[in-house]
Amino acid sequence: MNTEAIKTYFKGIRAEWGKITWPQRRQVVGETIFVVGIVFVFTVAIYLIDVVFKGVFGLIK
């Protein structure tokens, strides 16, 4: 690979980098809070299911 090909490659990267549209900070924060909330809800749900199964299997034993 020659030097010109490497320069052309990085110029292309720089050009594409400029085309990226970044989300607003408010949107990122909102979506992050939403994801953390969903993870929390599913964690609690799985914990409750686990408690129920432990109780049911405790009765069988």
MDAnalysis code that builds the backbone (N, CA, C; Angstrom):
import MDAnalysis as mda
import numpy as np

u = mda.Universe.empty(183, n_residues=61, atom_resindex=np.repeat(np.arange(61), 3), trajectory=True)
u.add_TopologyAttr("name", ["N", "CA", "C"] * 61)
u.add_TopologyAttr("resid", np.arange(1, 62))
u.add_TopologyAttr("resname", ["MET", "ASN", "THR", "GLU", "ALA", "ILE", "LYS", "THR", "TYR", "PHE", "LYS", "GLY", "ILE", "ARG", "ALA", "GLU", "TRP", "GLY", "LYS", "ILE", "THR", "TRP", "PRO", "GLN", "ARG", "ARG", "GLN", "VAL", "VAL", "GLY", "GLU", "THR", "ILE", "PHE", "VAL", "VAL", "GLY", "ILE", "VAL", "PHE", "VAL", "PHE", "THR", "VAL", "ALA", "ILE", "TYR", "LEU", "ILE", "ASP", "VAL", "VAL", "PHE", "LYS", "GLY", "VAL", "PHE", "GLY", "LEU", "ILE", "LYS"])
u.atoms.positions = np.array([
    [0.861, -1.183, 0.000],
    [0.000, 0.000, 0.000],
    [0.898, 1.233, 0.000],
    [0.587, 2.147, -0.878],
    [1.443, 3.330, -0.946],
    [0.886, 4.473, -0.108],
    [1.674, 5.507, 0.020],
    [1.331, 6.647, 0.866],
    [0.104, 7.392, 0.351],
    [-0.026, 7.511, -0.953],
    [-1.175, 8.229, -1.521],
    [-2.491, 7.522, -1.217],
    [-2.481, 6.212, -1.249],
    [-3.699, 5.457, -0.944],
    [-4.103, 5.670, 0.512],
    [-3.122, 5.704, 1.395],
    [-3.415, 5.930, 2.809],
    [-3.965, 7.336, 3.021],
    [-3.373, 8.329, 2.360],
    [-3.854, 9.713, 2.478],
    [-5.284, 9.826, 1.956],
    [-5.555, 9.191, 0.825],
    [-6.894, 9.226, 0.240],
    [-7.905, 8.570, 1.182],
    [-7.506, 7.482, 1.793],
    [-8.379, 6.777, 2.728],
    [-8.765, 7.691, 3.899],
    [-7.781, 8.339, 4.494],
    [-8.072, 9.200, 5.639],
    [-8.814, 10.471, 5.242],
    [-8.614, 10.965, 4.048],
    [-9.409, 12.103, 3.561],
    [-10.870, 11.692, 3.412],
    [-11.087, 10.469, 2.944],
    [-12.449, 9.956, 2.830],
    [-13.107, 9.815, 4.196],
    [-12.333, 9.357, 5.173],
    [-12.862, 9.250, 6.533],
    [-13.259, 10.623, 7.052],
    [-12.400, 11.613, 6.839],
    [-12.694, 12.975, 7.309],
    [-13.948, 13.523, 6.639],
    [-14.114, 13.259, 5.344],
    [-15.294, 13.737, 4.623],
    [-16.567, 13.075, 5.153],
    [-16.519, 11.764, 5.403],
    [-17.689, 11.058, 5.920],
    [-17.998, 11.476, 7.347],
    [-16.977, 11.753, 8.144],
    [-17.169, 12.176, 9.526],
    [-17.974, 13.470, 9.580],
    [-17.748, 14.335, 8.608],
    [-18.474, 15.599, 8.559],
    [-19.948, 15.430, 8.218],
    [-20.326, 14.309, 7.658],
    [-21.725, 14.070, 7.273],
    [-22.570, 13.514, 8.424],
    [-21.932, 13.158, 9.518],
    [-22.648, 12.566, 10.645],
    [-23.526, 13.624, 11.305],
    [-24.769, 13.265, 11.566],
    [-25.645, 14.160, 12.311],
    [-25.780, 13.592, 13.726],
    [-25.264, 14.324, 14.679],
    [-25.262, 13.881, 16.067],
    [-26.571, 14.280, 16.726],
    [-27.118, 13.426, 17.595],
    [-28.361, 13.769, 18.295],
    [-28.124, 14.870, 19.320],
    [-29.208, 15.561, 19.663],
    [-29.117, 16.600, 20.679],
    [-28.856, 15.960, 22.038],
    [-28.204, 16.714, 22.910],
    [-27.873, 16.207, 24.250],
    [-29.138, 15.787, 25.000],
    [-30.200, 16.575, 24.854],
    [-31.455, 16.278, 25.544],
    [-32.016, 14.925, 25.101],
    [-31.922, 14.630, 23.811],
    [-32.404, 13.361, 23.280],
    [-31.581, 12.194, 23.838],
    [-30.273, 12.353, 23.890],
    [-29.408, 11.289, 24.407],
    [-29.717, 11.021, 25.878],
    [-29.873, 12.076, 26.657],
    [-30.180, 11.917, 28.078],
    [-31.536, 11.235, 28.253],
    [-32.523, 11.677, 27.495],
    [-33.864, 11.085, 27.591],
    [-33.877, 9.617, 27.233],
    [-33.206, 9.260, 26.158],
    [-33.184, 7.866, 25.738],
    [-32.373, 7.007, 26.708],
    [-31.336, 7.573, 27.294],
    [-30.551, 6.840, 28.288],
    [-31.384, 6.552, 29.528],
    [-32.124, 7.547, 29.985],
    [-32.997, 7.355, 31.147],
    [-34.057, 6.303, 30.840],
    [-34.599, 6.333, 29.635],
    [-35.598, 5.348, 29.227],
    [-35.019, 3.934, 29.258],
    [-33.826, 3.762, 28.710],
    [-33.190, 2.436, 28.673],
    [-32.899, 1.943, 30.088],
    [-32.376, 2.818, 30.937],
    [-32.098, 2.423, 32.327],
    [-33.403, 2.037, 33.027],
    [-34.484, 2.767, 32.770],
    [-35.782, 2.440, 33.356],
    [-36.292, 1.085, 32.901],
    [-36.186, 0.799, 31.625],
    [-36.633, -0.493, 31.091],
    [-35.806, -1.626, 31.698],
    [-34.492, -1.442, 31.789],
    [-33.636, -2.466, 32.395],
    [-34.040, -2.693, 33.845],
    [-34.332, -1.630, 34.568],
    [-34.762, -1.749, 35.959],
    [-36.066, -2.528, 36.061],
    [-37.030, -2.203, 35.225],
    [-38.330, -2.888, 35.253],
    [-38.161, -4.377, 34.967],
    [-37.374, -4.719, 33.955],
    [-37.173, -6.129, 33.635],
    [-36.401, -6.847, 34.739],
    [-35.459, -6.153, 35.368],
    [-34.719, -6.759, 36.478],
    [-35.653, -7.087, 37.635],
    [-36.519, -6.165, 37.975],
    [-37.484, -6.400, 39.055],
    [-38.439, -7.528, 38.664],
    [-38.888, -7.550, 37.424],
    [-39.813, -8.598, 36.975],
    [-39.159, -9.975, 37.067],
    [-37.918, -10.085, 36.621],
    [-37.227, -11.372, 36.685],
    [-36.990, -11.778, 38.138],
    [-36.667, -10.828, 38.986],
    [-36.488, -11.123, 40.407],
    [-37.793, -11.659, 41.010],
    [-38.907, -11.009, 40.702],
    [-40.191, -11.456, 41.242],
    [-40.567, -12.842, 40.729],
    [-40.306, -13.109, 39.467],
    [-40.568, -14.436, 38.913],
    [-39.708, -15.472, 39.631],
    [-38.451, -15.127, 39.902],
    [-37.557, -16.019, 40.620],
    [-38.078, -16.316, 42.021],
    [-38.561, -15.293, 42.705],
    [-39.106, -15.480, 44.054],
    [-40.322, -16.398, 44.002],
    [-41.185, -16.207, 43.025],
    [-42.379, -17.050, 42.897],
    [-41.977, -18.499, 42.644],
    [-41.044, -18.726, 41.708],
    [-40.611, -20.100, 41.424],
    [-39.946, -20.746, 42.632],
    [-39.149, -19.984, 43.371],
    [-38.545, -20.545, 44.585],
    [-39.625, -20.966, 45.580],
    [-40.653, -20.149, 45.712],
    [-41.753, -20.488, 46.609],
    [-42.496, -21.719, 46.162],
    [-42.786, -21.815, 44.874],
    [-43.512, -22.962, 44.340],
    [-42.672, -24.226, 44.485],
    [-41.412, -24.167, 44.114],
    [-40.555, -25.353, 44.229],
    [-40.283, -25.697, 45.675],
    [-40.339, -24.714, 46.578],
    [-40.196, -24.985, 47.997],
    [-41.355, -25.786, 48.531],
    [-42.533, -25.578, 47.985],
    [-43.713, -26.338, 48.402],
    [-43.641, -27.786, 47.894],
    [-43.080, -27.973, 46.744],
    [-42.977, -29.312, 46.150],
    [-41.976, -30.151, 46.917],
    [-40.901, -29.544, 47.315],
    [-39.824, -30.261, 47.997],
    [-40.257, -30.694, 49.320],
])
